[in-house]
Amino acid sequence: MPKHPYSEIESHQPGLIGYQIHYFEEVESTQNIARNLAAEGAPHGTAVIAETQSAGRGRMGRGWHSPPGVNLYTTIILRPRLAMAEVPRLSLVAGVAAAEALEEVAPGIVALKWPNDVWLNGRKAGGIIAEAVTDRAQRLDSVLLGIGLNLNLAEDDVPGEIRERAISVLIATGHRCDRVAVANSLFTRLNIRYDEIVTRGFAAVRPAWERYSGLTGKRVTVVDAGTREEGMVKGIDTDGALLLETSSGIRRIIAGDVTLEGAYS
Ligand code: BTN
């Protein structure tokens, strides 16, 4: 594979994230490239990184703002020995790894917003999407773990419609960070956390997630497929579900969009 800025962090070790890194100047979405690579049999840990995406995608059919040369846009191909039900928990695990990586460049202001937003100072700096690929028998073949981190994005380059709720490391700290170093840290942390979920289950990762939880103890509204729940966040359970204390008792929320009272979603 030709040399590129991220060549130096390729692990070249089968089984490790970042085993091979496929680097592109511009793609529609790193998720699409990863899907093709996975179909061709790319091994676990293969990563795709792009400088810019013309059609970056977020959760729930939303887009992901992907200007060139400033942020990290990556998709990692995982080939987990896990059941389909574990896939959403992989994105929680990735959230912990992303929070840990950002902590190194933006200490003390990192938080996680369930299910998979990464916050700096209560605004969104990162997002995670986990797309499952199944085989003909509908068994889990691979997971395309997409991670977008706003690193050196300047305030003026944030589109008006997301300006009040988006942030980057540069905006939050006033300092640019080394994108290759952040990617390296992300992959290293993800290796550790992935190993934990595979060998010991999500319960092993949950305390780390809880330490970063920006919602615990806060009042929120959760909207999912037309339903709406309000309550106080108590944390997450060992399955990764959000625990919400409502007027009718504790509810387990397994999917939805969370809005913090008095804040932007
Ligand atoms: C979200 O918060 O809605 C998830 C955003 C995920 C964005 C990343 S950027 C790299 C990868 N490629 C995509 O098209 N999306 C993910």
Residues whose N, C-alpha, C, O or C-beta is under 5 A from the ligand:
A	BS01	BTN	S29 T30 Q31 A55 G56 R57 G58 R59 W64 Y73 T74 T75 N116 G126 G127 I128 I129 G146 I147 G148
